[in-house]
Amino acid sequence: MAKTTAEIEKFIELRAQGLSYDRIAEETGTSKPTLLKWSSQYGRELEQAQYFELHSLLAQYGLLKQQRVESVSVLLQAVIEEMKKRASNESLSRLPTDKLFALYLALEGRLKEETETNKIDFSPLGAYGTAYEMVGVD
């Protein structure tokens, strides 16, 4: 029985997603030898589909990374504002300054990890160096 274009396209889609020939054969009802033949026949189409599948995954990862950077940035800004408020009011009632500063360093480190390839200077200490240098943390 001749296979339709839709069946071949389904094979290319599933193979591009990384499914094994056995799994594709099971899902589509097409024999494994036929799938292997299609892999040779439609190699170029399969490569293109794999490229677009990978591109899609990388785009999703990039979006997730951007969301993490934004979330950590918001938290870091809140910690900076709280430190400024506590420094000006001299109020240390809820969280000791050393613990608040440790949180600041942790958030700054996380943001640095997320933006390392972009070389973004996000330290509010500017010309004074990084917070790590200020407290002697490696």
Number of C-alpha atoms within 10 A of each C-alpha: 3 4 9 9 9 9 13 17 15 15 23 24 18 20 20 20 14 12 13 13 20 12 13 21 17 12 12 13 10 17 13 16 11 12 19 12 11 15 19 10 11 14 13 11 15 21 15 13 19 19 13 14 16 14 12 12 12 12 12 12 12 12 12 12 14 14 12 15 18 14 12 18 17 13 16 20 15 13 18 17 12 13 19 12 13 15 12 9 9 10 13 13 8 7 11 11 15 9 10 17 16 12 16 20 19 13 19 23 15 17 21 18 11 17 16 11 8 8 8 11 12 13 14 13 11 10 7 10 11 18 18 12 10 10 9 8 9 5
